[in-house]
């Protein structure tokens, strides 16, 4: 995978930039310019500025090519740094310190330690259940008792602007008895919210749900690219593998949890849960996503409708004693609302390929080579303001040649519109 362009991803985002990226936001990213080493930056309007120049004796945490050390420093340091940034930028970016967003290259802002993907949207899970089990219950019996999830692949989490190579693998065409090998023909997206863990927990020690705020650092936009045909053949009985592990795109800006206090909302009514998941006020976030396909907005998923709280996801992730580390990333799973135009995956938006959507004058179901998908989002800030999250942008490029041992078995598969589907986040 190669990064096509600097992430002027959400490139000078227009007149809204000053409003979406003011002192109430101050997201964290990593940028480089003029061949210099990448360094942690923040953003004010359409200007980026190196953090080390603004935070006094905290500068050593930011004089390195990632946010890793800062994430590991813990909440008191996160709060201190945010206060120093707000003070230093109160009158705008100091002369000589800022660069225009379109002059810099954005990078993956932290080292992804581990990656877990959940399945937290009831609307999404219900829609897929109806697709897969039209005569049965839409939700599996465990769904409202625990946040369902699976462990993904940290090494294939990439920064916005990175090309996505069409994956190859086994897939069994409709009506066939045996699988064939070749490029996926049912390539899909999943519009999600990703959560970045700042400080982790030791092995054998779970994170108490009351302490989640001390561990969660911030939020990114996340597209968990999915090869539905590969996944359909492989996922029973152990779940997704090659159909999901080839690429996950995240936005280059981490919006800190401290900036999202005004965006907290109650999750939709929950059934009673076991004590380790119980919260006095299970909270979600009022984040409004937007899915753009080849320049056309095709969906607006509302994260506020998501059933499980991020706090419940992190508590569940560690309740068995599994450790987390600075830079762990966990995601919501596909975000979908109750209406068709709020569905966050194309398998769902097109009802398994049976109901195409119009994109740039064409009837489309799944992704073709050279298609580009961009996720954007906004959320409420203090005093009626709104926050921006940047973009998670990726373009599909053709599959690479299979290894010599696989070429004899490689066959192109027809574009499928059958309902050989699979349940996924």
matplotlib code that plots the C-alpha trace (Angstrom):
import matplotlib.pyplot as plt

x = [0.0, 1.3, 0.2, -1.0, -1.0, -0.4, -3.4, -4.6, -7.3, -10.0, -7.9, -8.4, -11.9, -13.4, -15.1, -15.9, -12.3, -12.1, -15.3, -14.6, -10.9, -10.9, -9.6, -12.5, -11.0, -7.2, -6.8, -3.5, -1.7, 1.8, 3.0, 6.1, 7.2, 10.2, 11.8, 12.0, 11.2, 7.6, 6.6, 3.4, 1.2, -2.1, -4.5, -6.1, -8.3, -6.3, -2.9, -0.8, 1.8, 4.4, 3.3, 6.8, 7.1, 4.0, 4.2, 7.3, 8.9, 6.5, 8.3, 10.4, 7.2, 6.6, 10.2, 9.8, 8.0, 4.8, 2.4, 3.4, 5.2, 2.5, -0.3, 1.6, 2.1, -1.5, -4.5, -2.9, -0.3, -2.9, -5.0, -1.9, -0.8, -4.3, -4.4, -1.0, -2.0, -5.2, -3.2, -0.5, -3.0, -5.5, -4.6, -3.9, -0.9, 2.3, 4.1, 6.5, 5.3, 2.3, 2.1, -0.9, -2.5, -1.8, 1.9, 2.3, 2.1, 0.1, 1.2, -0.2, -0.2, 0.6, 1.9, -1.1, -0.4, -3.5, -6.7, -10.2, -13.4, -16.8, -20.3, -22.0, -24.8, -28.1, -29.5, -26.5, -26.7, -30.4, -30.2, -27.6, -29.5, -32.5, -30.4, -28.8, -31.8, -35.0, -37.0, -35.3, -34.3, -32.3, -30.1, -28.1, -29.0, -25.8, -26.0, -27.7, -25.7, -22.2, -20.4, -19.6, -16.1, -13.1, -9.4, -8.1, -4.7, -2.8, -0.1, -2.7, -4.1, -3.0, -3.2, -5.8, -4.7, -3.1, -4.2, -6.0, -4.9, -7.9, -7.4, -7.1, -8.3, -10.6, -14.2, -16.9, -19.1, -22.9, -23.8, -20.2, -19.1, -15.5, -13.8, -11.7, -8.8, -8.7, -9.4, -12.4, -15.5, -17.5, -15.2, -17.0, -16.4, -17.5, -17.9, -16.8, -15.6, -12.2, -11.1, -7.4, -6.2, -3.8, -2.8, -3.4, -3.9, -1.6, -2.3, -4.7, -6.1, -9.3, -10.2, -13.2, -15.9, -15.8, -12.2, -12.5, -12.0, -8.5, -7.6, -9.4, -7.4, -9.4, -11.3, -10.5, -12.6, -12.1, -12.9, -12.6, -12.4, -14.1, -14.0, -17.4, -16.9, -13.7, -15.2, -18.4, -16.3, -13.9, -15.7, -17.4, -16.6, -13.9, -15.0, -13.4, -9.7, -8.4, -11.7, -10.9, -7.2, -5.9, -6.6, -8.1, -7.9, -8.0, -8.1, -4.8, -6.3, -7.1, -9.8, -9.2, -12.0, -11.6, -12.9, -15.9, -17.6, -20.4, -21.0, -21.8, -25.4, -27.3, -27.1, -30.5, -32.3, -30.3, -31.6, -30.2, -26.5, -24.2, -22.6, -19.2, -21.0, -23.4, -23.2, -25.2, -25.4, -24.3, -23.0, -22.4, -21.2, -23.4, -21.0, -22.6, -20.7, -20.7, -19.8, -18.6, -18.2, -16.5, -17.4, -21.0, -22.4, -24.3, -24.8, -24.9, -24.6, -25.4, -23.1, -25.5, -27.8, -25.1, -26.3, -23.1, -21.0, -17.3, -16.8, -18.6, -16.5, -13.2, -14.4, -15.5, -12.3, -10.3, -12.7, -11.0, -7.6, -6.4, -3.9, -4.1, -1.3, -0.7, -1.8, -4.4, -7.2, -10.8, -13.6, -17.3, -18.1, -20.2, -22.3, -25.9, -29.1, -32.7, -33.1, -31.6, -29.6, -27.9, -26.4, -22.6, -21.7, -22.5, -23.6, -26.3, -27.0, -27.6, -29.2, -26.6, -26.3, -30.0, -30.8, -28.0, -27.5, -26.7, -23.2, -22.2, -25.0, -24.2, -26.0, -23.5, -23.3, -19.7, -16.4, -14.5, -10.9, -10.1, -13.2, -12.4, -14.3, -14.0, -15.4, -16.0, -17.7, -18.7, -19.9, -21.2, -18.7, -19.1, -21.4, -23.1, -19.8, -19.0, -15.9, -14.3, -12.4, -10.6, -11.0, -10.4, -9.8, -8.8, -8.7, -9.0, -6.2, -6.0, -5.0, -1.4, -0.3, -0.8, 2.3, 3.4, 2.0, -1.4, -1.6, -2.8, -5.8, -6.6, -9.9, -11.8, -15.2, -18.3, -19.9, -22.2, -25.6, -26.5, -27.1, -24.1, -23.4, -21.7, -22.3, -19.7, -19.0]
y = [0.0, 3.4, 6.8, 8.7, 12.3, 14.2, 14.3, 17.5, 14.9, 17.1, 19.5, 23.0, 22.1, 25.2, 28.0, 25.5, 24.9, 27.8, 26.7, 22.9, 23.2, 26.0, 26.0, 23.8, 21.0, 21.0, 17.5, 15.6, 14.4, 13.8, 15.7, 16.4, 19.0, 19.8, 16.4, 16.9, 14.1, 13.7, 15.5, 15.7, 18.6, 20.2, 22.0, 25.5, 26.2, 25.3, 25.7, 23.0, 23.7, 21.6, 20.9, 20.9, 24.6, 25.3, 23.2, 24.2, 21.4, 18.8, 19.3, 16.1, 14.1, 15.7, 15.8, 12.4, 10.9, 9.7, 10.4, 7.2, 8.7, 11.3, 8.6, 6.6, 9.7, 9.4, 11.7, 14.3, 15.0, 14.9, 17.5, 19.6, 19.6, 20.5, 23.5, 24.7, 24.4, 26.4, 29.1, 29.3, 29.4, 31.7, 34.6, 32.4, 30.5, 32.4, 34.0, 31.7, 28.5, 27.5, 25.8, 25.6, 22.1, 21.7, 22.2, 19.2, 15.4, 13.7, 10.3, 7.5, 9.4, 6.5, 3.0, 0.7, -1.9, -4.1, -3.7, -5.0, -4.5, -4.6, -5.0, -2.4, -0.9, -2.6, -1.2, -2.7, -6.1, -6.3, -5.5, -8.1, -10.6, -10.0, -10.6, -13.8, -15.2, -13.9, -16.5, -16.3, -13.9, -10.9, -10.7, -13.6, -14.6, -13.0, -9.7, -7.6, -9.3, -8.4, -6.2, -8.8, -8.3, -9.9, -9.3, -7.7, -7.0, -4.0, -4.1, -3.3, -0.2, 2.7, 6.4, 8.3, 8.6, 5.2, 3.2, -0.1, -3.1, -5.3, -8.4, -11.9, -15.1, -18.1, -17.5, -19.9, -18.7, -19.2, -22.8, -24.1, -27.0, -25.9, -22.6, -20.7, -18.2, -14.7, -11.0, -10.2, -9.0, -8.0, -5.4, -3.2, -0.6, -0.2, 3.3, 3.2, 5.2, 4.2, 4.7, 5.1, 3.7, 6.0, 4.0, 0.3, -2.3, -5.1, -8.7, -10.2, -6.9, -5.7, -2.1, -1.2, 0.5, 3.4, 4.1, 4.0, 7.8, 7.4, 5.1, 6.4, 9.1, 10.0, 9.2, 8.6, 7.9, 4.4, 2.4, -1.3, -2.4, -5.8, -8.5, -10.0, -13.0, -14.0, -13.6, -15.5, -18.7, -18.4, -17.1, -20.2, -21.3, -18.8, -15.5, -13.0, -13.4, -12.6, -10.9, -8.2, -8.2, -6.6, -2.9, -0.6, 3.2, 5.8, 9.5, 11.3, 13.5, 12.1, 14.2, 13.9, 12.7, 16.0, 17.8, 15.6, 16.2, 18.2, 15.4, 12.8, 11.5, 8.6, 5.4, 4.1, 2.2, -0.9, -4.1, -5.0, -6.1, -7.9, -5.8, -5.3, -3.6, -1.6, 2.2, 4.8, 6.6, 4.6, 7.2, 7.4, 10.2, 12.4, 12.0, 12.5, 10.6, 11.0, 8.4, 9.8, 7.4, 8.8, 12.3, 11.6, 11.3, 8.0, 7.6, 9.6, 7.2, 8.5, 7.2, 8.4, 5.4, 2.9, 0.5, -0.2, 2.5, 2.8, 2.4, -1.0, -2.1, -1.4, -2.9, -6.1, -6.2, -6.6, -8.3, -11.7, -10.2, -9.4, -6.5, -3.4, -1.1, 2.5, 2.7, 0.0, 0.7, -0.6, 0.2, 0.4, -1.8, -0.5, 2.5, 2.4, 4.2, 3.2, 4.7, 3.3, 6.5, 5.9, 2.5, 2.4, -0.5, -1.2, -4.7, -3.2, -0.1, -2.3, -5.1, -7.7, -6.3, -6.7, -3.0, -1.0, 2.7, 5.4, 6.7, 9.4, 8.2, 4.5, 1.7, 0.3, -2.4, -3.1, -1.3, -1.4, -0.5, 3.2, 3.9, 6.3, 6.4, 9.2, 9.2, 12.6, 13.5, 16.3, 16.4, 19.0, 21.1, 23.5, 26.5, 25.4, 24.9, 21.8, 19.7, 18.2, 14.9, 15.2, 12.4, 8.7, 8.5, 5.5, 4.5, 0.9, -0.2, -3.5, -6.7, -7.7, -10.8, -13.9, -15.9, -18.4, -21.3, -19.8, -18.7, -22.0, -21.8, -18.2, -17.5, -14.2, -14.6, -13.2, -10.1, -11.8, -10.5, -13.6, -13.6, -15.7, -13.3, -13.3, -11.5, -9.0, -5.9]
z = [0.0, -0.8, 0.3, -2.7, -1.4, 1.7, 3.9, 3.0, 3.5, 4.6, 2.8, 3.6, 4.4, 3.3, 5.2, 7.9, 8.9, 11.4, 13.1, 13.2, 14.3, 16.9, 20.4, 21.5, 19.3, 19.2, 17.7, 17.7, 14.6, 13.2, 10.1, 8.1, 5.6, 3.4, 4.0, 7.8, 10.3, 11.2, 14.5, 16.6, 15.6, 16.4, 14.2, 14.4, 11.4, 8.3, 10.1, 11.7, 14.3, 16.0, 19.6, 21.1, 20.5, 22.6, 25.7, 27.7, 29.7, 28.1, 24.8, 25.0, 24.7, 21.3, 19.9, 18.3, 15.2, 16.9, 19.7, 21.5, 24.4, 25.0, 25.0, 27.6, 29.9, 31.3, 31.9, 34.1, 31.3, 28.6, 30.5, 31.2, 27.5, 26.3, 28.7, 27.5, 23.9, 24.4, 26.2, 23.6, 20.7, 22.3, 20.0, 17.0, 15.8, 16.8, 13.9, 12.2, 13.8, 11.6, 8.2, 5.9, 6.0, 2.3, 2.8, 5.1, 4.9, 7.5, 8.9, 11.1, 14.4, 16.7, 16.7, 16.7, 19.4, 19.0, 17.2, 18.1, 16.1, 17.8, 16.4, 18.5, 16.3, 16.8, 13.5, 11.6, 13.4, 12.9, 9.2, 8.7, 10.7, 8.5, 5.4, 6.7, 8.7, 7.0, 8.8, 12.2, 14.9, 13.6, 16.7, 18.1, 21.7, 23.1, 21.3, 24.1, 26.8, 25.7, 23.1, 20.4, 18.8, 17.3, 17.2, 14.0, 12.6, 13.8, 11.1, 8.3, 10.0, 7.7, 7.5, 5.4, 1.8, 1.6, -1.4, -0.7, -2.9, -3.8, -1.8, -3.2, -1.5, -1.7, -2.5, -3.5, -6.3, -6.0, -6.8, -6.9, -4.8, -4.4, -4.0, -6.5, -5.9, -7.1, -6.4, -4.3, -6.4, -3.3, -1.8, 0.8, 3.5, 7.1, 8.4, 12.1, 15.0, 16.4, 20.0, 21.0, 24.3, 26.1, 29.1, 29.3, 32.0, 33.2, 32.3, 34.7, 35.8, 34.1, 33.6, 35.8, 33.8, 36.3, 35.3, 31.6, 31.3, 32.7, 29.8, 26.7, 24.9, 21.9, 18.7, 15.0, 12.0, 10.8, 7.6, 8.1, 4.4, 3.9, 1.2, 1.6, -0.8, 0.9, 4.3, 3.4, 2.7, 5.6, 8.5, 9.9, 12.6, 13.9, 12.3, 10.0, 8.8, 5.3, 4.4, 6.9, 7.7, 4.5, 5.3, 7.9, 7.2, 10.0, 10.0, 10.7, 13.6, 17.0, 18.6, 22.4, 24.6, 26.5, 23.4, 23.2, 26.6, 24.9, 22.4, 25.1, 24.9, 26.5, 24.4, 23.2, 26.0, 27.0, 28.5, 31.9, 31.8, 34.1, 36.8, 35.1, 32.2, 34.3, 34.2, 35.9, 32.6, 29.6, 27.3, 23.6, 21.3, 19.0, 16.0, 12.6, 9.9, 6.2, 3.6, 0.2, -2.8, -5.8, -4.8, -3.9, -0.4, -0.2, 3.5, 6.8, 9.7, 13.2, 15.9, 18.6, 17.7, 18.7, 21.4, 23.3, 25.0, 24.3, 28.0, 27.9, 25.0, 26.8, 30.0, 28.2, 26.2, 29.5, 31.8, 31.2, 32.3, 28.8, 28.8, 26.8, 25.9, 24.8, 21.2, 21.4, 19.0, 19.2, 16.9, 17.1, 14.1, 11.3, 12.4, 11.0, 11.8, 11.3, 7.8, 4.6, 4.0, 7.4, 6.7, 7.0, 4.8, 1.2, 1.8, 4.0, 1.9, -1.2, 0.7, -0.2, -3.8, -4.6, -4.4, -6.1, -5.3, -7.9, -7.8, -10.3, -12.6, -12.4, -10.5, -8.0, -5.3, -4.4, -5.0, -8.3, -9.0, -8.8, -6.6, -3.7, -0.4, 2.1, 5.7, 7.4, 10.6, 12.9, 16.6, 19.0, 20.9, 23.8, 23.4, 20.2, 18.3, 16.2, 15.9, 12.8, 12.7, 9.4, 6.8, 6.4, 2.7, 0.6, -3.1, -4.4, -6.7, -8.7, -7.0, -7.2, -9.1, -6.9, -5.9, -8.6, -6.6, -6.7, -10.3, -11.7, -9.4, -9.8, -11.6, -11.8, -10.1, -11.6, -9.9, -7.5, -6.6, -4.6, -0.9, 0.1, 2.9, 6.2, 9.5, 10.4, 12.4]

ax = plt.figure().add_subplot(projection="3d")
ax.plot(x, y, z, "-o")
ax.set_aspect("equal")
plt.show()
